[in-house]
Amino acid sequence: MPHALRNMAVTLMDRKGVAVMPARALTAGSFQGSNNGVSWTTLASFTGRNPNHESHYTTRHALGNATAYKYLRFVPDPGTYTTALGTGVADLRVEGEIASW
């Protein structure tokens, strides 16, 4: 990211119609932060996403990190979808407070 962010929130949006192919439905994962791209800290994990309908399924995940991070890594849990098909995540949006310019 261009700036280190704290108090991040991540919005995940699935592909439209992911319910038609539930093997692509991501239900669990985690978010990790780093300031050097080498050492990573787990900021939050999630389970229980249930994209079981036709419209774009959207979930928002507040990471609440007091420490600012320049890099954010999204780690989908490969046990929750069929990896040969890829996940149903179509969009990932990050918001947060800029810690420094």
Contacts in CASP RR format, 6 or more apart in sequence:
PFRMAT RR
TARGET T0000
AUTHOR 0000-0000-0000
METHOD contacts of the structure
MODEL  1
MPHALRNMAVTLMDRKGVAVMPARALTAGSFQGSNNGVSWTTLASFTGRN
PNHESHYTTRHALGNATAYKYLRFVPDPGTYTTALGTGVADLRVEGEIAS
W
1 70 0 8 1.000
1 71 0 8 1.000
1 72 0 8 1.000
1 94 0 8 1.000
3 70 0 8 1.000
3 98 0 8 1.000
3 99 0 8 1.000
3 100 0 8 1.000
3 101 0 8 1.000
4 35 0 8 1.000
4 68 0 8 1.000
4 69 0 8 1.000
4 70 0 8 1.000
4 98 0 8 1.000
4 99 0 8 1.000
4 100 0 8 1.000
5 68 0 8 1.000
5 69 0 8 1.000
5 70 0 8 1.000
5 72 0 8 1.000
5 94 0 8 1.000
5 96 0 8 1.000
5 97 0 8 1.000
5 98 0 8 1.000
5 99 0 8 1.000
6 64 0 8 1.000
6 65 0 8 1.000
6 66 0 8 1.000
6 67 0 8 1.000
6 68 0 8 1.000
6 69 0 8 1.000
6 96 0 8 1.000
6 97 0 8 1.000
6 99 0 8 1.000
7 62 0 8 1.000
7 63 0 8 1.000
7 64 0 8 1.000
7 65 0 8 1.000
7 66 0 8 1.000
7 96 0 8 1.000
7 97 0 8 1.000
8 31 0 8 1.000
8 43 0 8 1.000
8 62 0 8 1.000
8 63 0 8 1.000
8 64 0 8 1.000
8 65 0 8 1.000
8 69 0 8 1.000
8 72 0 8 1.000
8 94 0 8 1.000
8 95 0 8 1.000
8 96 0 8 1.000
9 60 0 8 1.000
9 61 0 8 1.000
9 62 0 8 1.000
9 63 0 8 1.000
9 64 0 8 1.000
9 94 0 8 1.000
9 95 0 8 1.000
9 96 0 8 1.000
10 31 0 8 1.000
10 60 0 8 1.000
10 61 0 8 1.000
10 63 0 8 1.000
10 72 0 8 1.000
10 74 0 8 1.000
10 92 0 8 1.000
10 93 0 8 1.000
10 94 0 8 1.000
10 95 0 8 1.000
11 58 0 8 1.000
11 59 0 8 1.000
11 60 0 8 1.000
11 61 0 8 1.000
11 91 0 8 1.000
11 92 0 8 1.000
11 93 0 8 1.000
11 95 0 8 1.000
12 26 0 8 1.000
12 49 0 8 1.000
12 58 0 8 1.000
12 59 0 8 1.000
12 61 0 8 1.000
12 89 0 8 1.000
12 91 0 8 1.000
12 92 0 8 1.000
13 56 0 8 1.000
13 57 0 8 1.000
13 58 0 8 1.000
13 89 0 8 1.000
13 90 0 8 1.000
13 91 0 8 1.000
13 92 0 8 1.000
13 93 0 8 1.000
14 25 0 8 1.000
14 26 0 8 1.000
14 51 0 8 1.000
14 56 0 8 1.000
14 57 0 8 1.000
14 58 0 8 1.000
14 88 0 8 1.000
14 89 0 8 1.000
14 90 0 8 1.000
15 24 0 8 1.000
15 56 0 8 1.000
15 88 0 8 1.000
15 89 0 8 1.000
15 90 0 8 1.000
16 54 0 8 1.000
16 55 0 8 1.000
16 56 0 8 1.000
16 90 0 8 1.000
17 53 0 8 1.000
17 54 0 8 1.000
17 55 0 8 1.000
17 56 0 8 1.000
18 24 0 8 1.000
18 25 0 8 1.000
18 51 0 8 1.000
18 57 0 8 1.000
18 88 0 8 1.000
19 25 0 8 1.000
19 51 0 8 1.000
19 52 0 8 1.000
19 53 0 8 1.000
19 54 0 8 1.000
20 54 0 8 1.000
21 85 0 8 1.000
22 52 0 8 1.000
23 81 0 8 1.000
23 82 0 8 1.000
23 85 0 8 1.000
24 81 0 8 1.000
24 82 0 8 1.000
24 85 0 8 1.000
24 86 0 8 1.000
24 87 0 8 1.000
24 88 0 8 1.000
25 49 0 8 1.000
25 50 0 8 1.000
25 51 0 8 1.000
25 52 0 8 1.000
25 80 0 8 1.000
25 81 0 8 1.000
25 87 0 8 1.000
25 88 0 8 1.000
26 49 0 8 1.000
26 51 0 8 1.000
26 76 0 8 1.000
26 77 0 8 1.000
26 80 0 8 1.000
26 81 0 8 1.000
26 87 0 8 1.000
26 88 0 8 1.000
26 89 0 8 1.000
27 47 0 8 1.000
27 48 0 8 1.000
27 49 0 8 1.000
27 50 0 8 1.000
27 51 0 8 1.000
27 77 0 8 1.000
27 80 0 8 1.000
27 81 0 8 1.000
28 45 0 8 1.000
28 46 0 8 1.000
28 47 0 8 1.000
28 48 0 8 1.000
28 49 0 8 1.000
28 76 0 8 1.000
28 77 0 8 1.000
28 79 0 8 1.000
28 80 0 8 1.000
29 45 0 8 1.000
29 46 0 8 1.000
29 47 0 8 1.000
29 74 0 8 1.000
29 75 0 8 1.000
29 76 0 8 1.000
29 77 0 8 1.000
29 80 0 8 1.000
30 42 0 8 1.000
30 43 0 8 1.000
30 44 0 8 1.000
30 45 0 8 1.000
30 46 0 8 1.000
30 75 0 8 1.000
30 77 0 8 1.000
31 42 0 8 1.000
31 43 0 8 1.000
31 44 0 8 1.000
31 45 0 8 1.000
31 61 0 8 1.000
31 63 0 8 1.000
31 72 0 8 1.000
31 73 0 8 1.000
31 74 0 8 1.000
31 75 0 8 1.000
32 40 0 8 1.000
32 41 0 8 1.000
32 42 0 8 1.000
32 43 0 8 1.000
32 72 0 8 1.000
32 73 0 8 1.000
32 75 0 8 1.000
33 40 0 8 1.000
33 41 0 8 1.000
33 43 0 8 1.000
33 65 0 8 1.000
33 69 0 8 1.000
33 71 0 8 1.000
33 72 0 8 1.000
33 73 0 8 1.000
34 40 0 8 1.000
34 41 0 8 1.000
34 69 0 8 1.000
34 70 0 8 1.000
34 71 0 8 1.000
34 73 0 8 1.000
35 68 0 8 1.000
35 69 0 8 1.000
35 70 0 8 1.000
35 71 0 8 1.000
36 71 0 8 1.000
37 71 0 8 1.000
40 73 0 8 1.000
41 67 0 8 1.000
41 69 0 8 1.000
43 63 0 8 1.000
43 64 0 8 1.000
43 65 0 8 1.000
43 69 0 8 1.000
44 61 0 8 1.000
44 62 0 8 1.000
44 63 0 8 1.000
44 64 0 8 1.000
46 59 0 8 1.000
46 61 0 8 1.000
47 77 0 8 1.000
49 57 0 8 1.000
49 59 0 8 1.000
50 57 0 8 1.000
51 57 0 8 1.000
51 88 0 8 1.000
56 90 0 8 1.000
68 97 0 8 1.000
68 99 0 8 1.000
68 100 0 8 1.000
72 94 0 8 1.000
74 92 0 8 1.000
76 87 0 8 1.000
76 89 0 8 1.000
81 87 0 8 1.000
81 88 0 8 1.000
END
